[in-house]
C-alpha cells in the first residue's frame, strides 16, 4: 500500500501527482470492493448451504 502512495510523491509536478493519486485511489477502491464482494459471496454461500442442511465446502 505504501508503495502505491509513494508513487504520487515521486511525480515531477502537481498535475502529474494528482493524476497518479487518482489512479492509486481507484486501484485501492477496486481491490477493497473485490475483497468485500468475495467475503459477502462466501458468507451467503455458507448460509444457503446451512439452510439446506449441507456443510459448507468453500475454501477446502
LOTOR-394465 format. One line per field, with one value per residue: y negated, z, x negated of N, C-alpha, C in turn; residue number from 1. Coordinates in pm, 1 decimal. Layout:
BEGIN
n.py <- c(Y_...)
n.pz <- c(Z_...)
n.px <- c(X_...)
ca.py <- c(Y_...)
ca.pz <- c(Z_...)
ca.px <- c(X_...)
c.py <- c(Y_...)
c.pz <- c(Z_...)
c.px <- c(X_...)
i <- c(NUM_...)
This chain:
BEGIN
n.py <- c(118.3_-124.2_-161.8_-218.0_-468.5_-615.1_-650.4_-867.2_-1080.8_-1093.5_-1218.1_-1467.5_-1711.8_-1900.3_-1844.7_-1594.6_-1445.0_-1460.3_-1322.1_-1071.0_-1008.4_-985.1_-758.4_-565.7_-572.5_-477.7_-216.1_-106.8_-129.9_45.8_286.8_320.3_333.7_572.3_756.4_728.0_814.2_1081.8_1179.1_1139.6_1309.9_1560.3_1572.4_1567.1_1801.7_1994.6_1958.5_2032.3_2299.6_2403.8_2361.7_2544.0_2773.7_2870.2_2910.1_2637.3_2600.4_2427.0_2299.6_2525.4)
n.pz <- c(0.0_81.8_-119.2_-339.5_-263.9_-237.7_-502.3_-596.3_-482.9_-614.4_-851.5_-1109.7_-1113.6_-983.7_-1118.8_-1238.7_-1008.3_-890.0_-1082.2_-1068.3_-802.9_-813.4_-974.8_-812.1_-592.0_-713.2_-782.1_-527.1_-423.1_-596.7_-535.7_-265.1_-293.9_-441.8_-254.7_-53.3_-189.2_-237.6_24.1_103.3_-80.3_0.7_262.2_210.1_58.3_246.4_431.7_278.1_223.6_483.4_546.0_380.0_491.8_442.1_485.2_472.7_201.4_99.9_36.8_86.5)
n.px <- c(-82.6_-190.9_-374.3_-214.6_-112.4_-345.7_-421.3_-279.0_-409.4_-646.6_-625.1_-681.8_-547.9_-265.9_-23.6_-73.3_-113.2_142.2_292.3_171.3_230.1_509.7_532.9_412.3_588.3_821.4_744.2_707.2_966.4_1104.4_976.8_1047.7_1324.5_1353.6_1252.9_1444.6_1673.9_1606.3_1595.0_1861.1_1992.3_1891.5_1995.5_2273.6_2302.4_2230.3_2438.3_2663.7_2600.9_2601.9_2869.4_2985.1_2908.0_2654.7_2301.3_2082.0_1848.7_1667.0_1345.5_1206.9)
ca.py <- c(0.0_-243.2_-179.1_-288.7_-607.5_-679.1_-686.3_-1001.9_-1180.4_-1092.2_-1284.3_-1590.2_-1833.4_-1881.1_-1780.2_-1452.8_-1384.6_-1445.3_-1214.3_-945.6_-983.2_-936.3_-621.0_-482.9_-564.4_-390.7_-79.0_-65.0_-112.3_167.8_401.8_335.4_376.8_714.3_831.2_726.4_899.8_1220.0_1211.1_1148.7_1431.1_1674.3_1570.1_1604.9_1942.2_2072.5_1951.9_2112.3_2440.1_2439.0_2364.9_2664.5_2888.9_2914.4_2846.2_2550.7_2657.1_2320.4_2284.3_2658.4)
ca.pz <- c(0.0_88.2_-249.9_-422.8_-219.7_-265.3_-643.8_-616.8_-436.2_-699.4_-978.1_-1134.6_-1091.1_-908.4_-1202.7_-1250.9_-877.1_-874.6_-1170.9_-1011.0_-679.6_-852.8_-1023.2_-693.9_-514.7_-786.2_-766.7_-389.8_-413.5_-667.2_-459.3_-146.3_-339.2_-475.6_-130.2_14.3_-265.0_-212.4_160.4_101.5_-152.4_87.0_371.3_158.5_19.4_370.2_490.0_194.5_246.4_616.5_538.2_308.1_569.2_396.4_544.4_375.0_150.0_41.4_95.7_113.9)
ca.px <- c(0.0_-276.4_-437.7_-117.0_-104.7_-474.8_-433.1_-223.4_-505.9_-765.7_-592.4_-757.6_-469.9_-141.4_77.8_-108.5_-90.2_287.7_335.1_122.4_305.8_643.1_517.0_386.3_711.9_914.2_696.6_734.8_1112.0_1141.8_926.6_1131.7_1455.8_1345.6_1238.9_1574.4_1765.4_1568.6_1637.4_2006.9_2029.9_1860.6_2092.1_2405.8_2297.4_2233.1_2573.0_2753.8_2567.2_2651.3_3014.6_3024.4_2862.0_2524.4_2184.1_2014.8_1724.8_1585.0_1213.2_1147.8)
c.py <- c(-125.0_-267.8_-251.2_-437.1_-682.2_-722.1_-825.5_-1109.5_-1183.8_-1160.1_-1420.0_-1718.2_-1798.3_-1809.6_-1630.6_-1380.1_-1362.2_-1330.1_-1078.8_-909.3_-930.1_-792.1_-524.6_-463.8_-471.6_-244.1_-25.2_-40.8_17.3_291.6_426.1_383.6_526.1_800.8_838.7_815.5_1047.0_1264.7_1228.2_1276.6_1554.6_1684.1_1619.5_1751.7_2032.1_2073.4_2036.0_2260.8_2486.9_2451.7_2489.2_2790.8_2945.0_2843.7_2759.5_2611.4_2551.8_2312.8_2416.0_2699.7)
c.pz <- c(0.0_-44.9_-346.2_-390.4_-254.8_-411.3_-671.7_-579.4_-519.4_-833.9_-987.4_-1107.2_-1024.0_-991.0_-1217.9_-1119.8_-853.3_-959.0_-1114.6_-885.6_-711.9_-900.5_-906.2_-614.0_-582.4_-772.9_-627.2_-371.1_-478.8_-590.4_-336.7_-183.4_-370.7_-350.9_-57.5_-57.4_-243.6_-74.1_166.8_32.9_-66.6_199.6_322.9_119.5_141.9_431.1_411.3_218.7_382.4_615.9_469.1_380.2_524.7_474.8_437.6_331.2_87.5_113.5_127.7_-2.9)
c.px <- c(-87.3_-346.7_-344.0_-117.8_-233.6_-487.7_-377.9_-323.9_-633.5_-742.0_-663.3_-680.5_-336.7_-35.1_51.1_-83.1_59.4_340.8_294.7_201.8_445.3_636.5_494.9_515.0_812.0_873.5_728.1_884.7_1156.0_1097.4_1013.8_1271.4_1455.4_1332.6_1372.4_1675.1_1734.5_1612.4_1788.1_2052.8_2004.9_1963.4_2228.2_2409.2_2302.7_2372.3_2671.9_2728.1_2619.0_2802.9_3067.0_2978.6_2728.6_2414.6_2119.5_1881.7_1635.0_1451.8_1146.5_1065.7)
i <- c(1_2_3_4_5_6_7_8_9_10_11_12_13_14_15_16_17_18_19_20_21_22_23_24_25_26_27_28_29_30_31_32_33_34_35_36_37_38_39_40_41_42_43_44_45_46_47_48_49_50_51_52_53_54_55_56_57_58_59_60)
